[in-house]
Amino acid sequence: MRRAHNLRVAGKRIGAPLHWALKRAQDLERWGDGIRLSEARYPFQYSEPRLRRVLKVRLVPFLATGIGVFHHQF
């Protein structure tokens, strides 16, 4: 997903590439003591009316969890 984002950004000359990404929400916990995942949300896990045309993405696990918001406590 990071690579696809960077290709899209490069084509539009926006200048906002992603330099790193997490493969799993728990990966950040290994960076240091006291870091723990408190919540992970993925846009396709909810039946949002605005996303109804792309909700079939939920059927493909690596696409369904390719974008997420992770809340960690330090």
VMD Tcl script that draws the C-alpha trace (Angstrom):
set ca {
  {0.00 0.00 0.00}
  {2.90 2.36 0.76}
  {4.41 1.76 -2.67}
  {1.07 2.33 -4.41}
  {0.57 5.57 -2.47}
  {4.05 6.82 -3.40}
  {3.49 6.07 -7.09}
  {0.21 7.97 -7.02}
  {1.76 10.93 -5.19}
  {4.71 11.06 -7.59}
  {2.36 11.18 -10.55}
  {0.49 14.16 -9.13}
  {3.58 16.02 -7.91}
  {2.07 16.57 -4.47}
  {5.33 15.96 -2.63}
  {4.00 13.89 0.30}
  {5.53 10.39 0.02}
  {5.33 7.85 2.82}
  {8.75 6.78 4.06}
  {7.68 3.87 6.27}
  {4.59 1.86 7.16}
  {3.54 -0.86 9.60}
  {2.61 -4.28 8.27}
  {0.65 -5.12 11.42}
  {-0.74 -2.86 14.13}
  {1.28 -4.72 16.78}
  {4.64 -4.05 15.09}
  {5.11 -0.74 16.90}
  {5.01 -2.53 20.29}
  {8.44 -4.02 19.55}
  {10.02 -0.56 19.27}
  {10.26 -0.10 23.02}
  {8.99 -0.99 26.48}
  {5.69 0.52 27.49}
  {4.24 0.84 23.98}
  {1.00 -1.06 23.56}
  {-1.76 -1.11 20.98}
  {-5.05 0.13 22.43}
  {-7.18 0.18 19.27}
  {-7.00 -0.59 15.55}
  {-9.63 0.63 13.09}
  {-9.90 -0.20 9.43}
  {-12.17 1.80 7.11}
  {-13.67 -1.26 5.45}
  {-14.76 -2.96 8.68}
  {-17.75 -0.61 8.98}
  {-20.64 -0.42 6.56}
  {-20.25 3.27 5.82}
  {-22.80 4.46 3.22}
  {-20.15 6.55 1.44}
  {-18.05 3.40 0.89}
  {-20.83 1.14 -0.34}
  {-19.35 0.90 -3.87}
  {-16.04 -0.48 -2.56}
  {-17.25 -2.62 0.36}
  {-16.40 -5.77 -1.61}
  {-12.80 -5.01 -0.61}
  {-13.68 -6.57 2.77}
  {-13.71 -9.97 1.08}
  {-9.95 -9.78 0.37}
  {-8.18 -9.72 3.76}
  {-4.90 -8.06 2.72}
  {-6.84 -5.24 1.04}
  {-9.36 -4.89 3.86}
  {-6.57 -4.27 6.39}
  {-4.20 -2.43 4.07}
  {-5.18 0.96 5.48}
  {-5.76 1.51 9.17}
  {-5.66 3.90 12.06}
  {-3.82 2.60 15.09}
  {-3.99 4.07 18.58}
  {-1.02 3.23 20.77}
  {-0.40 4.12 24.40}
  {3.07 5.03 25.58}
}
mol new
graphics top color blue
foreach p $ca { graphics top sphere $p radius 0.5 }
foreach p [lrange $ca 0 end-1] q [lrange $ca 1 end] { graphics top cylinder $p $q radius 0.2 }
display resetview
